[in-house]
Amino acid sequence: MDVSQEQSSGVIKEGFLVKRGHIVTNWKTRWFVLQPDKLLYYKYESGKKEARPRGKIPLTGCKVTCPCLEYENRPMVIKLQTPSSVEYFLEASSREDRDMWASHIIDAIHTLSPGESCNMGSDNAPLDLNNVNLSQVIDSMRDIRTGIRLVNHSEQGNSFKKCFTGSALIDWLVSKNLVLTRFEAVTLASTLLDESLVKPLGVKSSEAIRNGDLAEQFLDDSTALYTFSEMYKRRGSVKNEIALSAVELSGKVVKQGYLLKQGHKRKNWKVRLFVLRAEPDYLHYYDPSKEENRPAGGFPIRGCLVSALEDNGVPTGVKGNVQGNLFKIITQNDVHYFIQATSKGDRQEWIAAIKQLA
């Protein structure tokens, strides 16, 4: 999506992030533009970015926390704290996108204030992996206030209590500065597995155990499930209708990101988090302003037709003053979805990924 001429110079990164409000603490999707000294955010209306920013965050003296673990259901959140202690919570569409935003913001802050420290994670000194006390790590993980959160998850029709995902543990280890990198965090987590302090749950994490390389036994994955060894609990198969939904959501995530979707009835444009999965092949979309991690809609990809729409003029069936980068998906049931990507390159990537499964 094109940036206005006055903002065209000095743009480091731009894209959708979900921002928590300051007064009314609800979550709203905004278009963010990172410049060398500030972060601007805009509202989207009728499929188009407004000309004037809704807000500006000066970066001088800011501190970044990534990953930020203050929101149990929002693991992709970055916290940005200003020198006056104003906190901004910004949610990205994926772990990769979150870390890229955080890295670019930290680089900008370092450039503005070279002498200041601004790290991804907490301010505690990192531990030497060769001298890690695994019992202390487990005790820290169990801490009621600052430990890893235990929640309920489903995998392939089975429901598991009091567990955590692989990526959640890696985020936690990095945020506590128990390790310096995600690679070290995976190695430490694999050691916890090897010492039977942490146990895999479900098919995906159990299969990874068979890998001979210790550093690859633990999966930095948001769909791989784990728990403390003595807390292993498993319920039987859930009801058929819930199991069907769980099967839909059990596929491997091929691509995910924020896209604009036109409504079927009101024809208004809303930002949604789209997740494309394979085996089974489904495309689901989520309302990023909602706390619950349940799809707002979705459909099987097999047999779908997907095509780019011309950027000159408004195609038939499209409402609003959209900014281009449109594409259309027609399902096997002849339901038409009009979607707007964030750039021509993003549109091309989505179309290629969908066609590969269709």
TINUKE-740076 format. One record per residue (C-alpha): residue in one letter; x, y, z; residue number from 1. Coordinates in nm, 4 decimals. Layout:
BEGIN
+---+----------+----------+----------+-----+
: r :       xx :       yy :       zz :   k :
+---+----------+----------+----------+-----+
: A :        X :        Y :        Z : NUM :
...
+---+----------+----------+----------+-----+
//
This chain:
BEGIN
+---+----------+----------+----------+-----+
: r :       xx :       yy :       zz :   k :
+---+----------+----------+----------+-----+
: M :   0.0000 :   0.0000 :   0.0000 :   1 :
: D :   0.1453 :   0.3290 :  -0.1079 :   2 :
: V :   0.2888 :   0.5702 :   0.1452 :   3 :
: S :   0.2021 :   0.9397 :   0.1043 :   4 :
: Q :   0.4732 :   1.1546 :  -0.0506 :   5 :
: E :   0.5576 :   1.3373 :   0.2713 :   6 :
: Q :   0.6310 :   1.0042 :   0.4428 :   7 :
: S :   0.7989 :   0.8362 :   0.1442 :   8 :
: S :   1.1518 :   0.9240 :   0.2584 :   9 :
: G :   1.3058 :   0.7628 :   0.5639 :  10 :
: V :   1.0489 :   0.4838 :   0.6046 :  11 :
: I :   1.2222 :   0.1878 :   0.7723 :  12 :
: K :   0.9234 :  -0.0473 :   0.7957 :  13 :
: E :   0.5458 :  -0.0282 :   0.7670 :  14 :
: G :   0.2504 :  -0.2599 :   0.8077 :  15 :
: F :  -0.0456 :  -0.3572 :   1.0234 :  16 :
: L :  -0.0092 :  -0.3973 :   1.4002 :  17 :
: V :  -0.2842 :  -0.4352 :   1.6598 :  18 :
: K :  -0.2579 :  -0.1633 :   1.9249 :  19 :
: R :  -0.4039 :  -0.1636 :   2.2756 :  20 :
: G :  -0.5889 :   0.1567 :   2.3635 :  21 :
: H :  -0.4715 :   0.3746 :   2.6520 :  22 :
: I :  -0.8066 :   0.4867 :   2.7976 :  23 :
: V :  -1.0384 :   0.2139 :   2.6702 :  24 :
: T :  -0.8043 :  -0.0849 :   2.6731 :  25 :
: N :  -0.9492 :  -0.2553 :   2.3682 :  26 :
: W :  -0.7410 :  -0.3665 :   2.0715 :  27 :
: K :  -0.7571 :  -0.1894 :   1.7349 :  28 :
: T :  -0.5716 :  -0.2598 :   1.4135 :  29 :
: R :  -0.3661 :   0.0327 :   1.2854 :  30 :
: W :  -0.1213 :   0.0875 :   1.0012 :  31 :
: F :   0.2200 :   0.1660 :   1.1513 :  32 :
: V :   0.5033 :   0.3523 :   0.9796 :  33 :
: L :   0.8472 :   0.3355 :   1.1407 :  34 :
: Q :   1.0713 :   0.6344 :   1.0679 :  35 :
: P :   1.4224 :   0.6964 :   1.2058 :  36 :
: D :   1.2969 :   0.9005 :   1.5030 :  37 :
: K :   0.9310 :   0.8087 :   1.5487 :  38 :
: L :   0.6571 :   0.5539 :   1.4990 :  39 :
: L :   0.3381 :   0.6824 :   1.3324 :  40 :
: Y :   0.0065 :   0.4988 :   1.3247 :  41 :
: Y :  -0.2954 :   0.5475 :   1.0997 :  42 :
: K :  -0.6520 :   0.4288 :   1.0880 :  43 :
: Y :  -0.7887 :   0.2400 :   0.7879 :  44 :
: E :  -1.1328 :   0.3446 :   0.6694 :  45 :
: S :  -1.3237 :   0.1817 :   0.3797 :  46 :
: G :  -1.0146 :  -0.0085 :   0.2744 :  47 :
: K :  -0.7855 :   0.2947 :   0.2618 :  48 :
: K :  -0.5278 :   0.4474 :   0.4961 :  49 :
: E :  -0.6239 :   0.7926 :   0.6256 :  50 :
: A :  -0.3999 :   1.0802 :   0.5182 :  51 :
: R :  -0.3211 :   1.2026 :   0.8698 :  52 :
: P :  -0.1744 :   0.9818 :   1.1432 :  53 :
: R :  -0.3853 :   0.9110 :   1.4518 :  54 :
: G :  -0.0792 :   0.9172 :   1.6736 :  55 :
: K :   0.2964 :   0.9532 :   1.6970 :  56 :
: I :   0.5437 :   0.7789 :   1.9288 :  57 :
: P :   0.8833 :   0.9573 :   1.9544 :  58 :
: L :   1.1495 :   0.6885 :   1.9882 :  59 :
: T :   1.4233 :   0.8757 :   2.1745 :  60 :
: G :   1.4810 :   0.7081 :   2.5115 :  61 :
: C :   1.2207 :   0.4354 :   2.4572 :  62 :
: K :   1.2634 :   0.0803 :   2.5835 :  63 :
: V :   1.1454 :  -0.2302 :   2.4011 :  64 :
: T :   1.0327 :  -0.5580 :   2.5579 :  65 :
: C :   1.0111 :  -0.8482 :   2.3143 :  66 :
: P :   0.8717 :  -1.0975 :   2.3730 :  67 :
: C :   0.6205 :  -0.9365 :   2.6079 :  68 :
: L :   0.4430 :  -1.1968 :   2.8204 :  69 :
: E :   0.1843 :  -0.9757 :   2.9889 :  70 :
: Y :  -0.1017 :  -1.1063 :   2.7704 :  71 :
: E :  -0.1650 :  -1.4804 :   2.7831 :  72 :
: N :  -0.3598 :  -1.4978 :   2.4575 :  73 :
: R :  -0.1378 :  -1.2542 :   2.2664 :  74 :
: P :   0.2122 :  -1.4025 :   2.2368 :  75 :
: M :   0.3067 :  -1.1748 :   1.9433 :  76 :
: V :   0.2993 :  -0.8533 :   2.1492 :  77 :
: I :   0.5829 :  -0.5996 :   2.1706 :  78 :
: K :   0.5891 :  -0.3472 :   2.4562 :  79 :
: L :   0.7288 :  -0.0013 :   2.3868 :  80 :
: Q :   0.7837 :   0.2199 :   2.6932 :  81 :
: T :   0.8580 :   0.5914 :   2.6598 :  82 :
: P :   1.0859 :   0.7896 :   2.8965 :  83 :
: S :   0.7691 :   0.9225 :   3.0649 :  84 :
: S :   0.6617 :   0.5590 :   3.1353 :  85 :
: V :   0.3796 :   0.5560 :   2.8792 :  86 :
: E :   0.3413 :   0.1969 :   2.7572 :  87 :
: Y :   0.2371 :   0.0937 :   2.4075 :  88 :
: F :   0.1399 :  -0.2686 :   2.3411 :  89 :
: L :   0.1638 :  -0.3662 :   1.9739 :  90 :
: E :   0.0718 :  -0.7092 :   1.8354 :  91 :
: A :   0.2277 :  -0.8452 :   1.5157 :  92 :
: S :   0.0840 :  -1.1146 :   1.2897 :  93 :
: S :   0.3549 :  -1.3761 :   1.3529 :  94 :
: R :   0.6629 :  -1.4417 :   1.5624 :  95 :
: E :   0.8884 :  -1.3545 :   1.2688 :  96 :
: D :   0.7059 :  -1.0276 :   1.2043 :  97 :
: R :   0.7105 :  -0.9432 :   1.5764 :  98 :
: D :   1.0856 :  -0.9975 :   1.6042 :  99 :
: M :   1.1505 :  -0.7993 :   1.2853 : 100 :
: W :   0.9483 :  -0.5008 :   1.4120 : 101 :
: A :   1.1265 :  -0.5146 :   1.7485 : 102 :
: S :   1.4686 :  -0.5380 :   1.5850 : 103 :
: H :   1.4042 :  -0.2373 :   1.3576 : 104 :
: I :   1.2642 :  -0.0279 :   1.6452 : 105 :
: I :   1.5608 :  -0.1157 :   1.8680 : 106 :
: D :   1.8046 :  -0.0245 :   1.5895 : 107 :
: A :   1.6319 :   0.3124 :   1.5482 : 108 :
: I :   1.6498 :   0.3784 :   1.9240 : 109 :
: H :   2.0187 :   0.2841 :   1.9310 : 110 :
: T :   2.0876 :   0.5266 :   1.6463 : 111 :
: L :   1.9104 :   0.8068 :   1.8339 : 112 :
: S :   2.0757 :   0.7252 :   2.1687 : 113 :
: P :   2.3949 :   0.5234 :   2.1034 : 114 :
: G :   2.4914 :   0.5068 :   2.4710 : 115 :
: E :   2.1645 :   0.3559 :   2.5929 : 116 :
: S :   2.0940 :  -0.0117 :   2.6301 : 117 :
: C :   1.7746 :  -0.1448 :   2.4721 : 118 :
: N :   1.7581 :  -0.5211 :   2.4517 : 119 :
: M :   1.4939 :  -0.7702 :   2.3494 : 120 :
: G :   1.4018 :  -0.9266 :   2.6821 : 121 :
: S :   1.4621 :  -0.8334 :   3.0434 : 122 :
: D :   1.7617 :  -0.6606 :   3.2049 : 123 :
: N :   1.8896 :  -0.9673 :   3.3944 : 124 :
: A :   2.2374 :  -1.0948 :   3.3085 : 125 :
: P :   2.2279 :  -1.4027 :   3.0820 : 126 :
: L :   2.3342 :  -1.7363 :   3.2289 : 127 :
: D :   2.6091 :  -1.9557 :   3.0863 : 128 :
: L :   2.4372 :  -2.2539 :   2.9216 : 129 :
: N :   2.7165 :  -2.4818 :   3.0398 : 130 :
: N :   2.6388 :  -2.3992 :   3.4039 : 131 :
: V :   2.2599 :  -2.3756 :   3.4010 : 132 :
: N :   2.0851 :  -2.5161 :   3.7079 : 133 :
: L :   1.7915 :  -2.6980 :   3.5499 : 134 :
: S :   1.6068 :  -2.7210 :   3.8808 : 135 :
: Q :   1.6205 :  -2.3424 :   3.9116 : 136 :
: V :   1.4889 :  -2.3066 :   3.5583 : 137 :
: I :   1.1935 :  -2.5341 :   3.6373 : 138 :
: D :   1.1274 :  -2.3518 :   3.9657 : 139 :
: S :   1.1256 :  -2.0202 :   3.7771 : 140 :
: M :   0.8903 :  -2.1642 :   3.5173 : 141 :
: R :   0.6538 :  -2.2687 :   3.7975 : 142 :
: D :   0.6506 :  -1.9282 :   3.9672 : 143 :
: I :   0.2861 :  -1.8241 :   4.0017 : 144 :
: R :   0.3548 :  -1.4574 :   3.9240 : 145 :
: T :   0.6375 :  -1.4616 :   3.6724 : 146 :
: G :   0.6493 :  -1.8205 :   3.5464 : 147 :
: I :   0.5215 :  -1.9629 :   3.2201 : 148 :
: R :   0.1433 :  -1.9637 :   3.1881 : 149 :
: L :  -0.0294 :  -2.3012 :   3.1729 : 150 :
: V :  -0.3352 :  -2.3062 :   2.9488 : 151 :
: N :  -0.5581 :  -2.5613 :   2.7746 : 152 :
: H :  -0.4887 :  -2.6579 :   2.4121 : 153 :
: S :  -0.6268 :  -2.8997 :   2.1530 : 154 :
: E :  -0.4429 :  -3.1050 :   1.8924 : 155 :
: Q :  -0.6014 :  -3.3348 :   1.6341 : 156 :
: G :  -0.9229 :  -3.3806 :   1.8284 : 157 :
: N :  -0.7592 :  -3.4337 :   2.1678 : 158 :
: S :  -0.7694 :  -3.1776 :   2.4479 : 159 :
: F :  -0.4794 :  -3.1203 :   2.6882 : 160 :
: K :  -0.4903 :  -2.9370 :   3.0218 : 161 :
: K :  -0.2248 :  -2.7191 :   3.1842 : 162 :
: C :   0.0291 :  -2.7086 :   2.9057 : 163 :
: F :   0.2279 :  -2.4577 :   2.7013 : 164 :
: T :   0.3430 :  -2.4341 :   2.3414 : 165 :
: G :   0.7019 :  -2.4683 :   2.2293 : 166 :
: S :   0.7223 :  -2.1087 :   2.1106 : 167 :
: A :   0.5722 :  -1.9874 :   2.4417 : 168 :
: L :   0.8551 :  -2.1532 :   2.6371 : 169 :
: I :   1.1201 :  -2.0144 :   2.3998 : 170 :
: D :   0.9684 :  -1.6663 :   2.4349 : 171 :
: W :   0.9707 :  -1.7036 :   2.8131 : 172 :
: L :   1.3346 :  -1.8164 :   2.8298 : 173 :
: V :   1.4437 :  -1.5262 :   2.6083 : 174 :
: S :   1.2338 :  -1.2718 :   2.7999 : 175 :
: K :   1.3971 :  -1.3774 :   3.1286 : 176 :
: N :   1.7425 :  -1.3554 :   2.9657 : 177 :
: L :   1.8208 :  -1.7101 :   3.0708 : 178 :
: V :   1.9672 :  -1.7359 :   2.7200 : 179 :
: L :   2.0943 :  -1.4900 :   2.4618 : 180 :
: T :   1.9323 :  -1.6308 :   2.1474 : 181 :
: R :   1.6372 :  -1.8424 :   2.0427 : 182 :
: F :   1.8819 :  -2.1114 :   1.9304 : 183 :
: E :   2.0228 :  -2.1325 :   2.2843 : 184 :
: A :   1.6679 :  -2.1388 :   2.4199 : 185 :
: V :   1.5832 :  -2.4400 :   2.2003 : 186 :
: T :   1.8979 :  -2.6166 :   2.3234 : 187 :
: L :   1.8063 :  -2.5473 :   2.6866 : 188 :
: A :   1.4467 :  -2.6611 :   2.6323 : 189 :
: S :   1.5735 :  -2.9803 :   2.4653 : 190 :
: T :   1.7887 :  -3.0412 :   2.7732 : 191 :
: L :   1.4802 :  -3.0067 :   2.9949 : 192 :
: L :   1.3191 :  -3.2746 :   2.7762 : 193 :
: D :   1.6255 :  -3.4989 :   2.7919 : 194 :
: E :   1.6266 :  -3.4747 :   3.1728 : 195 :
: S :   1.2529 :  -3.5587 :   3.1833 : 196 :
: L :   1.1679 :  -3.2267 :   3.3474 : 197 :
: V :   0.9411 :  -3.1308 :   3.0589 : 198 :
: K :   0.7239 :  -3.3745 :   2.8653 : 199 :
: P :   0.5831 :  -3.3577 :   2.5087 : 200 :
: L :   0.2083 :  -3.3663 :   2.4502 : 201 :
: G :   0.0444 :  -3.4707 :   2.1264 : 202 :
: V :   0.1801 :  -3.5993 :   1.7974 : 203 :
: K :   0.3955 :  -3.3104 :   1.6770 : 204 :
: S :   0.6152 :  -3.2664 :   1.9850 : 205 :
: S :   0.6431 :  -3.6420 :   2.0431 : 206 :
: E :   0.7706 :  -3.7055 :   1.6909 : 207 :
: A :   1.0447 :  -3.4458 :   1.7344 : 208 :
: I :   1.1868 :  -3.6449 :   2.0279 : 209 :
: R :   1.2983 :  -3.9160 :   1.7837 : 210 :
: N :   1.5436 :  -3.6738 :   1.6219 : 211 :
: G :   1.9009 :  -3.7671 :   1.7182 : 212 :
: D :   2.0239 :  -3.4064 :   1.7488 : 213 :
: L :   1.9621 :  -3.2752 :   2.1017 : 214 :
: A :   1.9300 :  -2.9145 :   1.9814 : 215 :
: E :   1.6423 :  -3.0100 :   1.7490 : 216 :
: Q :   1.4365 :  -3.2255 :   1.9838 : 217 :
: F :   1.2381 :  -2.9301 :   2.1157 : 218 :
: L :   1.0183 :  -2.7441 :   1.8659 : 219 :
: D :   1.0037 :  -2.3627 :   1.8663 : 220 :
: D :   0.6505 :  -2.3924 :   1.7326 : 221 :
: S :   0.3164 :  -2.2441 :   1.8374 : 222 :
: T :   0.1354 :  -2.5756 :   1.7668 : 223 :
: A :   0.3751 :  -2.8110 :   1.9497 : 224 :
: L :   0.2552 :  -2.8816 :   2.3040 : 225 :
: Y :   0.4499 :  -2.9507 :   2.6251 : 226 :
: T :   0.3937 :  -2.9632 :   3.0012 : 227 :
: F :   0.5802 :  -3.0377 :   3.3239 : 228 :
: S :   0.6447 :  -3.4127 :   3.3393 : 229 :
: E :   0.4383 :  -3.4928 :   3.6478 : 230 :
: M :   0.1494 :  -3.2720 :   3.5326 : 231 :
: Y :   0.0697 :  -3.4748 :   3.2208 : 232 :
: K :  -0.3067 :  -3.4910 :   3.1804 : 233 :
: R :  -0.5087 :  -3.5868 :   2.8806 : 234 :
: R :  -0.8777 :  -3.6028 :   2.8160 : 235 :
: G :  -1.0462 :  -3.8324 :   2.5676 : 236 :
: S :  -1.1717 :  -3.7241 :   2.2306 : 237 :
: V :  -1.3885 :  -3.4159 :   2.2367 : 238 :
: K :  -1.7340 :  -3.3943 :   2.0885 : 239 :
: N :  -1.7601 :  -3.4481 :   1.7153 : 240 :
: E :  -1.8332 :  -3.0862 :   1.6270 : 241 :
: I :  -1.5378 :  -2.9612 :   1.8339 : 242 :
: A :  -1.3159 :  -3.2385 :   1.6977 : 243 :
: L :  -1.3976 :  -3.1320 :   1.3421 : 244 :
: S :  -1.2840 :  -2.7784 :   1.4198 : 245 :
: A :  -0.9700 :  -2.9115 :   1.5885 : 246 :
: V :  -0.8877 :  -3.1158 :   1.2774 : 247 :
: E :  -0.9263 :  -2.8049 :   1.0614 : 248 :
: L :  -0.6814 :  -2.6191 :   1.2832 : 249 :
: S :  -0.4308 :  -2.9044 :   1.3159 : 250 :
: G :  -0.2577 :  -2.8509 :   0.9821 : 251 :
: K :   0.0891 :  -2.7055 :   0.9402 : 252 :
: V :   0.0879 :  -2.3253 :   0.9163 : 253 :
: V :   0.2139 :  -2.2373 :   0.5677 : 254 :
: K :   0.1611 :  -1.8610 :   0.5785 : 255 :
: Q :  -0.0016 :  -1.6053 :   0.8053 : 256 :
: G :  -0.0399 :  -1.2302 :   0.8135 : 257 :
: Y :  -0.2762 :  -0.9328 :   0.8268 : 258 :
: L :  -0.5008 :  -0.8749 :   0.5248 : 259 :
: L :  -0.8093 :  -0.6620 :   0.4634 : 260 :
: K :  -1.1285 :  -0.8564 :   0.3932 : 261 :
: Q :  -1.4538 :  -0.7231 :   0.2518 : 262 :
: G :  -1.7642 :  -0.8317 :   0.4425 : 263 :
: H :  -2.0266 :  -1.0378 :   0.2612 : 264 :
: K :  -2.3309 :  -0.8446 :   0.3845 : 265 :
: R :  -2.2268 :  -0.4902 :   0.4789 : 266 :
: K :  -1.9400 :  -0.4808 :   0.2244 : 267 :
: N :  -1.7181 :  -0.2982 :   0.4744 : 268 :
: W :  -1.3458 :  -0.3650 :   0.4967 : 269 :
: K :  -1.1904 :  -0.5098 :   0.8123 : 270 :
: V :  -0.8369 :  -0.6143 :   0.8962 : 271 :
: R :  -0.8177 :  -0.9844 :   0.9721 : 272 :
: L :  -0.5354 :  -1.2204 :   1.0625 : 273 :
: F :  -0.5318 :  -1.4860 :   0.7892 : 274 :
: V :  -0.3741 :  -1.8272 :   0.8549 : 275 :
: L :  -0.3163 :  -2.0738 :   0.5704 : 276 :
: R :  -0.2714 :  -2.4363 :   0.6804 : 277 :
: A :  -0.1788 :  -2.7537 :   0.4958 : 278 :
: E :  -0.2862 :  -3.1149 :   0.5612 : 279 :
: P :  -0.5700 :  -3.0456 :   0.5989 : 280 :
: D :  -0.5696 :  -2.7477 :   0.3639 : 281 :
: Y :  -0.7708 :  -2.4602 :   0.5120 : 282 :
: L :  -0.7668 :  -2.0827 :   0.5135 : 283 :
: H :  -0.8971 :  -1.9316 :   0.8388 : 284 :
: Y :  -0.9288 :  -1.5687 :   0.9415 : 285 :
: Y :  -0.9378 :  -1.4180 :   1.2902 : 286 :
: D :  -1.0542 :  -1.0867 :   1.4353 : 287 :
: P :  -0.7314 :  -0.9501 :   1.5896 : 288 :
: S :  -0.9253 :  -0.7225 :   1.8262 : 289 :
: K :  -1.0763 :  -1.0237 :   2.0067 : 290 :
: E :  -0.9120 :  -1.2017 :   2.2982 : 291 :
: E :  -1.0300 :  -1.5531 :   2.2128 : 292 :
: N :  -0.8136 :  -1.7446 :   1.9698 : 293 :
: R :  -1.1005 :  -1.8801 :   1.7598 : 294 :
: P :  -1.1446 :  -1.8231 :   1.3852 : 295 :
: A :  -1.4103 :  -1.5761 :   1.2733 : 296 :
: G :  -1.4426 :  -1.7847 :   0.9572 : 297 :
: G :  -1.2664 :  -2.0152 :   0.7192 : 298 :
: F :  -1.2998 :  -2.2598 :   0.4331 : 299 :
: P :  -1.1184 :  -2.5542 :   0.2702 : 300 :
: I :  -0.8712 :  -2.4513 :   0.0011 : 301 :
: R :  -0.9052 :  -2.7561 :  -0.2216 : 302 :
: G :  -1.0797 :  -2.6632 :  -0.5471 : 303 :
: C :  -1.0694 :  -2.2876 :  -0.4822 : 304 :
: L :  -0.9940 :  -2.0381 :  -0.7585 : 305 :
: V :  -0.7677 :  -1.7443 :  -0.6702 : 306 :
: S :  -0.6710 :  -1.4519 :  -0.8919 : 307 :
: A :  -0.5307 :  -1.0990 :  -0.8719 : 308 :
: L :  -0.7635 :  -0.8081 :  -0.9530 : 309 :
: E :  -0.6577 :  -0.5098 :  -1.1587 : 310 :
: D :  -0.5394 :  -0.2057 :  -0.9625 : 311 :
: N :  -0.6787 :   0.0501 :  -1.2073 : 312 :
: G :  -1.0423 :   0.1163 :  -1.1202 : 313 :
: V :  -1.2728 :  -0.0649 :  -0.8802 : 314 :
: P :  -1.3484 :  -0.4260 :  -0.9824 : 315 :
: T :  -1.7050 :  -0.5533 :  -0.9896 : 316 :
: G :  -1.8207 :  -0.6623 :  -0.6450 : 317 :
: V :  -1.5741 :  -0.4389 :  -0.4591 : 318 :
: K :  -1.6990 :  -0.1471 :  -0.2496 : 319 :
: G :  -1.5081 :   0.1458 :  -0.1007 : 320 :
: N :  -1.2114 :   0.3549 :  -0.2068 : 321 :
: V :  -0.9569 :   0.0725 :  -0.1813 : 322 :
: Q :  -0.5862 :   0.1188 :  -0.2476 : 323 :
: G :  -0.5255 :  -0.1752 :  -0.4777 : 324 :
: N :  -0.3356 :  -0.5025 :  -0.4234 : 325 :
: L :  -0.6675 :  -0.6860 :  -0.4422 : 326 :
: F :  -0.7259 :  -1.0531 :  -0.5061 : 327 :
: K :  -1.0304 :  -1.2786 :  -0.5110 : 328 :
: I :  -1.0891 :  -1.6312 :  -0.3872 : 329 :
: I :  -1.3873 :  -1.8336 :  -0.5128 : 330 :
: T :  -1.4604 :  -2.1424 :  -0.3038 : 331 :
: Q :  -1.6034 :  -2.4719 :  -0.4278 : 332 :
: N :  -1.9404 :  -2.3520 :  -0.2933 : 333 :
: D :  -1.9138 :  -2.0411 :  -0.5160 : 334 :
: V :  -1.8600 :  -1.8022 :  -0.2241 : 335 :
: H :  -1.6557 :  -1.4991 :  -0.3343 : 336 :
: Y :  -1.3972 :  -1.3466 :  -0.0990 : 337 :
: F :  -1.2446 :  -1.0077 :  -0.1845 : 338 :
: I :  -0.9142 :  -0.9519 :  -0.0055 : 339 :
: Q :  -0.6631 :  -0.6665 :  -0.0042 : 340 :
: A :  -0.2941 :  -0.7355 :   0.0601 : 341 :
: T :  -0.0462 :  -0.4857 :   0.2025 : 342 :
: S :   0.1644 :  -0.4689 :  -0.1149 : 343 :
: K :   0.1904 :  -0.6193 :  -0.4623 : 344 :
: G :   0.4629 :  -0.8525 :  -0.3392 : 345 :
: D :   0.2486 :  -0.9642 :  -0.0461 : 346 :
: R :  -0.0446 :  -1.0284 :  -0.2805 : 347 :
: Q :   0.1751 :  -1.2370 :  -0.5109 : 348 :
: E :   0.3031 :  -1.4449 :  -0.2174 : 349 :
: W :  -0.0479 :  -1.5149 :  -0.0881 : 350 :
: I :  -0.1790 :  -1.6120 :  -0.4323 : 351 :
: A :   0.1162 :  -1.8450 :  -0.4922 : 352 :
: A :   0.0771 :  -2.0103 :  -0.1492 : 353 :
: I :  -0.2977 :  -2.0640 :  -0.1971 : 354 :
: K :  -0.2597 :  -2.1966 :  -0.5527 : 355 :
: Q :  -0.0096 :  -2.4547 :  -0.4312 : 356 :
: L :  -0.2765 :  -2.6049 :  -0.2038 : 357 :
: A :  -0.5804 :  -2.5444 :  -0.4243 : 358 :
+---+----------+----------+----------+-----+
//
